[in-house]
Amino acid sequence: MRSSASTVNEYLAELPGERREAIEAVRRVILKNLPMGYEEVMNWGMITYQVPLETYPDTYNKKPLMYAALASQKNHMAIYLTAIYINEETNREFEAAYRATMKRYDVGKSCVRFKALADLPLELIGESIASLQVSEFVERMQAES
């Protein structure tokens, strides 16, 4: 479900109460742990945390590099964590840490799906968000392309 909201507040206002509360809680964890230099915007119909083009303009599609995103989809909510999908080792480490929480591991391509806030290991999400400074993220993305 892609939103046409132009601001994060508009996006949140569109959500039904239970979903809004869950998305707001995850957003608080993201903002608390987000390294300096990333920006929070609406992009691709989601709340997006990205590297501003002023910081890194040389992207393949001329759009900012997405570090993370948060969305309410039709049948679930999702947090997109680009940094954990950059390479196999990071992906395996995240999966092992996630499974150790005993929460249901429900992932898609670059996203973790959840139906309720209780399904998501918020501490691990915060650690994942805090894991890469902008410069490190850009370097890893360049190395992988």
N, CA and C of each residue as an Amber inpcrd file, in Angstrom:
protein
   435
   0.8450000  -1.1730000   0.0000000   0.0000000   0.0000000   0.0000000
   0.8890000   1.2340000   0.0000000   1.0150000   1.8350000  -1.1260000
   1.8550000   3.0150000  -1.2700000   1.0460000   4.2530000  -0.8880000
   1.6290000   5.0710000  -0.0470000   0.9560000   6.2840000   0.3930000
   1.3290000   7.4510000  -0.5070000   0.4140000   8.3940000  -0.6420000
   0.7100000   9.6160000  -1.3900000   0.9950000  10.7760000  -0.4320000
   1.1250000  10.4750000   0.8500000   1.4250000  11.5130000   1.8420000
   2.7580000  12.1700000   1.5110000   2.8290000  13.4710000   1.7070000
   4.0800000  14.1720000   1.4170000   4.9120000  14.4220000   2.6690000
   4.3340000  14.2020000   3.8520000   5.0940000  14.3530000   5.0970000
   4.8800000  13.1260000   5.9750000   5.8030000  12.9370000   6.8920000
   5.6910000  11.8190000   7.8240000   4.4200000  11.9630000   8.6590000
   4.1190000  13.1650000   9.1120000   2.9040000  13.3720000   9.9210000
   1.6430000  13.0360000   9.1340000   1.5920000  13.4050000   7.8520000
   0.4480000  13.0380000   7.0120000   0.3360000  11.5210000   6.8970000
   1.4640000  10.8660000   6.7030000   1.4810000   9.4030000   6.5790000
   0.9320000   8.7610000   7.8540000   1.4370000   9.1960000   8.9910000
   0.9810000   8.6290000  10.2600000  -0.5110000   8.8720000  10.4790000
  -0.9920000  10.0420000  10.0910000  -2.4050000  10.3830000  10.2650000
  -3.3120000   9.4930000   9.4140000  -2.8110000   8.9810000   8.3110000
  -3.5940000   8.1010000   7.4310000  -3.8030000   6.7100000   8.0210000
  -2.9480000   6.3100000   8.9360000  -2.9640000   4.9340000   9.4400000
  -4.0590000   4.7090000  10.4660000  -4.6620000   3.5130000  10.4580000
  -5.6080000   3.1750000  11.5230000  -4.8820000   3.1300000  12.8680000
  -5.5900000   3.3620000  13.9610000  -5.0180000   3.5210000  15.2920000
  -3.9650000   2.5160000  15.7090000  -4.2520000   1.2330000  15.6190000
  -3.3060000   0.2050000  16.0610000  -2.0320000   0.2160000  15.2210000
  -2.1930000   0.3720000  13.9260000  -1.0300000   0.4350000  13.0330000
  -0.2200000   1.7020000  13.3060000  -0.9160000   2.8140000  13.4900000
  -0.2280000   4.0720000  13.7590000   0.6200000   3.9530000  15.0270000
   0.0540000   3.3680000  16.0750000   0.7950000   3.2070000  17.3250000
   2.0420000   2.3540000  17.1270000   1.9230000   1.2750000  16.3810000
   3.0730000   0.3990000  16.1350000   4.1340000   1.1040000  15.2950000
   3.7180000   1.7480000  14.2250000   4.6640000   2.4590000  13.3580000
   5.3420000   3.5900000  14.1290000   4.5870000   4.3150000  14.9400000
   5.1730000   5.3950000  15.7400000   6.1990000   4.8580000  16.7360000
   5.9240000   3.7050000  17.3370000   6.8650000   3.1100000  18.2930000
   8.1610000   2.6920000  17.5980000   8.0480000   2.0830000  16.4370000
   9.2480000   1.6820000  15.6890000   9.9970000   2.9280000  15.2290000
   9.2640000   3.9250000  14.8080000   9.8890000   5.1870000  14.3800000
  10.6970000   5.8080000  15.5220000  10.1610000   5.7820000  16.7360000
  10.8980000   6.3260000  17.8820000  12.2230000   5.5850000  18.0850000
  12.1950000   4.2670000  17.9280000  13.4200000   3.4690000  18.0660000
  14.4120000   3.8480000  16.9620000  13.9210000   3.9980000  15.7530000
  14.7940000   4.3830000  14.6400000  15.4220000   5.7490000  14.9200000
  14.6130000   6.7290000  15.2510000  15.1270000   8.0850000  15.4670000
  16.1000000   8.1490000  16.6410000  15.8560000   7.3630000  17.6640000
  16.7520000   7.3340000  18.8250000  18.1200000   6.7720000  18.4430000
  18.1600000   5.8560000  17.4970000  19.3970000   5.1620000  17.1520000
  20.0200000   5.5880000  15.8300000  19.3480000   6.4270000  15.0830000
  19.8070000   6.8250000  13.7540000  21.0540000   7.7050000  13.8600000
  22.1620000   7.2790000  13.2350000  23.3640000   8.1100000  13.2630000
  23.1300000   9.4550000  12.5710000  23.8960000  10.4430000  12.9800000
  23.8130000  11.7700000  12.3740000  24.1190000  11.6820000  10.8830000
  23.4470000  12.5230000  10.1190000  23.7280000  12.6010000   8.6870000
  22.6590000  11.9900000   7.8080000  21.8830000  11.0760000   8.3520000
  20.7520000  10.5320000   7.6020000  19.5860000  11.5010000   7.7600000
  18.6630000  11.4820000   6.8060000  17.4790000  12.3240000   6.9150000
  16.2240000  11.4630000   6.8670000  15.1970000  11.9120000   7.5820000
  13.8970000  11.2410000   7.5730000  12.9970000  12.0040000   6.6110000
  12.4710000  11.3100000   5.6130000  11.5950000  11.9110000   4.6070000
  10.5460000  10.8950000   4.1750000   9.5920000  11.3770000   3.4120000
   8.6790000  10.4710000   2.7170000   9.2670000  10.2370000   1.3310000
   9.4990000   8.9930000   1.0000000  10.0290000   8.6320000  -0.3080000
   9.5360000   7.2330000  -0.6290000   9.2380000   6.9780000  -1.8590000
   8.7390000   5.6750000  -2.2980000   7.4690000   5.2760000  -1.5400000
   6.6980000   6.2590000  -1.0730000   5.4540000   5.9800000  -0.3640000
   5.6420000   5.4550000   1.0440000   6.8520000   5.6280000   1.6060000
   7.1720000   5.1180000   2.9400000   7.9240000   6.1880000   3.7220000
   7.9840000   6.0130000   5.0410000   8.8760000   6.8310000   5.8540000
  10.2650000   6.2830000   5.5730000  11.1310000   7.1380000   5.0720000
  12.4450000   6.6900000   4.6080000  13.5540000   7.4260000   5.3500000
  14.5950000   6.6840000   5.6400000  15.8010000   7.2240000   6.2660000
  16.8980000   7.0510000   5.2250000  17.4280000   8.1640000   4.7640000
  18.2920000   8.1070000   3.5890000  19.4970000   9.0180000   3.7200000
  20.4620000   8.7640000   2.8260000  21.6430000   9.6230000   2.7130000
  21.2530000  10.7570000   1.7780000  21.2960000  11.9940000   2.2370000
  20.9110000  13.1140000   1.3680000  21.7870000  13.1720000   0.1130000
  21.2010000  13.6100000  -0.9820000  21.9570000  13.7420000  -2.2240000
  23.1110000  14.7310000  -2.0810000  22.9770000  15.7040000  -1.1870000
  24.0710000  16.6460000  -0.9660000  25.2960000  15.9280000  -0.4040000
  25.0670000  14.8560000   0.3530000  26.1580000  14.0800000   0.9450000
  26.7320000  13.0960000  -0.0630000  25.8510000  12.4190000  -0.8000000
  26.2990000  11.4320000  -1.7870000  25.3820000  11.4980000  -3.0100000
  25.7660000  12.3070000  -4.0030000  24.9160000  12.4880000  -5.1840000
  25.1100000  11.4510000  -6.2900000  26.1700000  10.6540000  -6.2100000
  26.5390000   9.7660000  -7.3050000  25.8490000   8.3990000  -7.2050000
  24.5240000   8.4000000  -7.1970000  23.7900000   7.1380000  -7.1190000
  23.3860000   6.6780000  -8.5100000  23.1620000   5.3790000  -8.6470000
  22.8350000   4.8230000  -9.9640000  21.5170000   5.3540000 -10.5200000
  20.5730000   5.6930000  -9.6400000  19.2590000   6.1370000 -10.1010000
  18.9970000   7.6200000  -9.8220000  20.0230000   8.3260000  -9.3650000
  19.9410000   9.7580000  -9.0600000  18.9900000  10.0630000  -7.8990000
  18.6800000   9.0540000  -7.0970000  17.8630000   9.2140000  -5.8930000
  18.7530000   8.9570000  -4.6790000  18.3740000   9.4820000  -3.5270000
  19.1840000   9.2440000  -2.3270000  19.2880000   7.7510000  -1.9980000
  20.4170000   7.3730000  -1.3850000  20.5840000   5.9960000  -0.9270000
  19.6740000   5.7640000   0.2660000  18.8320000   4.7500000   0.1850000
  17.9340000   4.4310000   1.2930000  18.6750000   3.5550000   2.2990000
  18.7390000   4.0110000   3.5240000  19.3600000   3.2620000   4.6050000
  18.3280000   2.3620000   5.2890000  17.1470000   2.9030000   5.5190000
  16.0610000   2.1630000   6.1630000  14.7410000   2.8060000   5.7610000
  13.6730000   2.0710000   5.9610000  12.3420000   2.6210000   5.6980000
  11.3370000   1.8930000   6.5780000  10.2030000   2.5110000   6.7370000
   9.1490000   1.9890000   7.5880000   7.8310000   2.1670000   6.8580000
   7.0390000   1.0920000   6.7850000   5.7990000   1.1770000   6.0150000
   4.7090000   0.2860000   6.5850000   3.4880000   0.7150000   6.3440000
   2.3110000  -0.0920000   6.6310000   1.8250000  -0.6280000   5.2970000
   1.9120000  -1.9390000   5.1260000   1.4840000  -2.5790000   3.8830000
   0.0740000  -3.1470000   4.0660000  -0.4500000  -3.7420000   3.0380000
  -1.8280000  -4.2450000   3.1030000  -2.0220000  -5.2760000   4.2120000
  -1.1440000  -6.2740000   4.2810000  -1.3260000  -7.3730000   5.2260000
  -0.3260000  -7.3950000   6.3800000   0.5550000  -6.4170000   6.4380000
   1.5710000  -6.3750000   7.4850000   2.2080000  -4.9880000   7.5230000
   3.0700000  -4.8070000   8.4860000   3.9290000  -3.6260000   8.5250000
   5.3340000  -4.1270000   8.2220000   6.2030000  -3.2220000   7.7860000
   7.5490000  -3.6600000   7.4270000   8.5660000  -2.5830000   7.7420000
   9.7380000  -3.0580000   8.1380000  10.8850000  -2.1780000   8.2740000
  11.9330000  -2.6830000   7.2920000  12.3860000  -1.7870000   6.4530000
  13.3800000  -2.1030000   5.4320000  14.7410000  -1.7080000   5.9790000
  15.6630000  -2.6550000   6.0220000  16.9850000  -2.4370000   6.6040000
  18.0610000  -2.7360000   5.5670000  18.3260000  -1.7890000   4.7240000
  19.2850000  -1.9860000   3.6450000  20.6330000  -2.4420000   4.1720000
  21.0680000  -1.8950000   5.2940000  22.4060000  -2.1930000   5.8110000
  22.6080000  -3.6650000   6.1350000  21.5690000  -4.3780000   6.5400000
  21.7680000  -5.7920000   6.8780000  21.7510000  -6.6850000   5.6470000
  21.3380000  -6.1440000   4.5220000  21.2810000  -6.9420000   3.3030000
  22.4220000  -6.6050000   2.3440000  23.3780000  -5.7840000   2.8010000
  24.4850000  -5.4020000   1.9430000  25.3440000  -6.6110000   1.5860000
  25.5710000  -7.4750000   2.5780000  26.3620000  -8.6740000   2.2760000
  25.8540000  -9.8560000   3.0780000  26.2960000 -11.0370000   2.6780000
  25.8160000 -12.2870000   3.2850000  26.1430000 -12.3850000   4.7740000
  27.3400000 -11.9760000   5.1530000  27.7510000 -12.0940000   6.5490000
  26.8610000 -11.2490000   7.4580000  26.6270000 -10.0170000   7.0820000
  25.7660000  -9.1330000   7.8620000  24.3600000  -9.7010000   7.9510000
  23.8890000 -10.2370000   6.8510000  22.5600000 -10.8380000   6.8010000
  22.4770000 -12.0350000   7.7520000  23.4780000 -12.9100000   7.7210000
  23.4860000 -14.0860000   8.6070000  23.5420000 -13.6740000  10.0760000
  24.3600000 -12.6830000  10.3790000  24.4700000 -12.2070000  11.7660000
  23.1450000 -11.6480000  12.2600000  22.4720000 -10.8770000  11.4130000
  21.1780000 -10.3160000  11.7940000  20.1640000 -11.4370000  12.0210000
  20.1260000 -12.3960000  11.1060000  19.1730000 -13.5050000  11.2490000
  19.4170000 -14.2790000  12.5420000  20.6700000 -14.5760000  12.8450000
  20.9840000 -15.3160000  14.0690000  20.5590000 -14.5240000  15.3060000
  20.8520000 -13.2380000  15.3220000  20.4640000 -12.4050000  16.4560000
  18.9470000 -12.3090000  16.5740000  18.2730000 -12.2090000  15.4380000
  16.8100000 -12.1260000  15.4390000  16.2060000 -13.4220000  15.9720000
  16.6690000 -14.5430000  15.4570000  16.1360000 -15.8430000  15.9020000
  16.3890000 -16.0690000  17.3920000  17.5030000 -15.5560000  17.9120000
  17.8220000 -15.6960000  19.3340000  16.8080000 -14.9720000  20.2220000
  16.0730000 -14.0190000  19.6610000  15.0530000 -13.3070000  20.4440000
  13.7870000 -14.1440000  20.6140000  13.6980000 -15.2300000  19.8490000
  12.5290000 -16.1220000  19.8650000  11.2820000 -15.4830000  19.2530000
  11.4490000 -14.3780000  18.5770000  10.3360000 -13.7500000  17.8610000
  10.2710000 -14.3830000  16.4770000   9.1060000 -14.3630000  15.8750000
   8.9040000 -14.9520000  14.5460000   9.7330000 -14.1920000  13.5130000
  10.5980000 -14.9220000  12.8290000  11.4760000 -14.3300000  11.8120000
  10.7400000 -14.3620000  10.4820000  10.2140000 -13.2150000  10.0830000
   9.4300000 -13.1000000   8.8530000  10.0590000 -12.0100000   8.0010000
  10.8340000 -12.4180000   7.0190000  11.5470000 -11.4500000   6.1980000
  11.1840000 -11.6140000   4.7300000  11.3640000 -10.5350000   4.0220000
  11.2230000 -10.5190000   2.5760000  12.4980000  -9.9370000   2.0130000
  12.4620000  -9.5570000   0.7720000  13.6500000  -8.9680000   0.1710000
  13.8810000  -7.5980000   0.8050000  14.8910000  -7.5020000   1.6170000
  15.3310000  -6.3030000   2.3230000  14.3730000  -5.8070000   3.4040000
  13.4050000  -6.6070000   3.7980000  12.4970000  -6.1210000   4.8460000
  12.2190000  -7.1800000   5.8980000  11.8490000  -6.6820000   7.0680000
  11.3570000  -7.5150000   8.1550000   9.8810000  -7.1820000   8.2880000
   9.0450000  -8.1960000   8.1630000   7.5950000  -7.9850000   8.2630000
   7.1270000  -8.2850000   9.6820000   6.1230000  -7.5190000  10.1210000
   5.5360000  -7.7700000  11.4250000   4.0690000  -7.3630000  11.3910000
   3.2520000  -8.0880000  12.1440000   1.8160000  -7.7880000  12.1900000
   1.4550000  -6.9830000  13.4270000   2.2870000  -7.0900000  14.4640000
   2.0590000  -6.3450000  15.7040000   3.4110000  -5.9450000  16.2740000
   3.4280000  -4.8980000  17.0530000   4.6630000  -4.4130000  17.6350000
   5.3650000  -5.4960000  18.4520000   4.6010000  -6.3250000  19.1410000
   5.1730000  -7.3830000  19.9700000   5.9520000  -8.4110000  19.1420000
   5.7320000  -8.4520000  17.8310000   6.4250000  -9.3920000  16.9530000
   7.8410000  -8.9560000  16.6090000   8.1880000  -7.7290000  16.9340000
   9.4430000  -7.1420000  16.4740000  10.4230000  -6.9690000  17.6340000
  11.6660000  -7.4540000  17.4910000  12.6680000  -7.2480000  18.5400000
  13.2410000  -5.8260000  18.4400000  12.6290000  -4.9010000  19.1320000
  12.9730000  -3.4850000  18.9990000  14.4300000  -3.1860000  19.3430000
  14.9850000  -3.8640000  20.3290000  16.3880000  -3.6190000  20.6780000
  17.3050000  -3.9760000  19.5050000  17.0500000  -5.0860000  18.8550000
  17.8480000  -5.4960000  17.6930000  17.6660000  -4.5130000  16.5340000
  16.4460000  -4.0410000  16.3440000  16.2010000  -3.0530000  15.2890000
  17.0190000  -1.7960000  15.5760000  17.0040000  -1.3460000  16.8110000
  17.7890000  -0.1750000  17.1950000  19.2780000  -0.3840000  16.9570000
  19.7870000  -1.5570000  17.3200000  21.2010000  -1.8720000  17.1000000
  21.5310000  -1.8700000  15.6110000  20.6410000  -2.4060000  14.8140000
  20.8610000  -2.4550000  13.3620000  20.8830000  -1.0540000  12.7740000
  19.9730000  -0.2060000  13.2250000  19.9240000   1.1780000  12.7460000
  21.2000000   1.9140000  13.1470000  21.6770000   1.6890000  14.3520000
  22.8610000   2.3890000  14.8600000  24.1680000   1.8670000  14.2670000
  24.1110000   0.7750000  13.5370000  25.3310000   0.0640000  13.1470000
  26.2290000   0.7650000  12.1330000  25.6980000   1.6470000  11.3030000
  26.5340000   2.2520000  10.2620000  26.3870000   3.7650000  10.1890000
  27.5010000   4.4430000  10.3350000  27.5380000   5.8740000  10.0740000
  27.3260000   6.0750000   8.5690000  26.9360000   7.2640000   8.1810000
  26.6770000   7.5540000   6.7700000  27.8830000   7.1860000   5.9030000
  29.0740000   7.5940000   6.3060000  30.2670000   7.3340000   5.4930000
  30.5150000   5.8410000   5.3170000  30.3020000   5.0520000   6.3820000
  30.4800000   3.5930000   6.2940000  29.4370000   2.9710000   5.3660000
  28.2070000   3.4380000   5.4760000  27.1410000   2.9140000   4.6380000
  27.4360000   3.1920000   3.1620000  27.8340000   4.4000000   2.8570000
  28.1540000   4.7560000   1.4700000  29.3130000   3.9010000   0.9500000
  30.3570000   3.7250000   1.7770000  31.4930000   2.8930000   1.3650000
  31.0630000   1.4630000   1.0590000  30.2410000   0.8940000   1.9200000
  29.7760000  -0.4840000   1.7030000  28.9020000  -0.5900000   0.4650000
  28.0540000   0.3870000   0.2610000  27.1990000   0.3660000  -0.9380000
  28.0650000   0.4680000  -2.2060000  29.0740000   1.3020000  -2.1720000
  29.9770000   1.4370000  -3.3170000  30.7230000   0.1300000  -3.5670000
  31.1560000  -0.5280000  -2.5020000  31.9010000  -1.7760000  -2.6310000
  31.0460000  -2.8930000  -3.2040000  29.7610000  -2.8670000  -2.8970000
  28.8660000  -3.9290000  -3.3550000  28.3400000  -3.7090000  -4.7710000
  28.4870000  -2.4990000  -5.2980000  27.9460000  -2.2420000  -6.6410000
  28.9630000  -2.4500000  -7.7330000
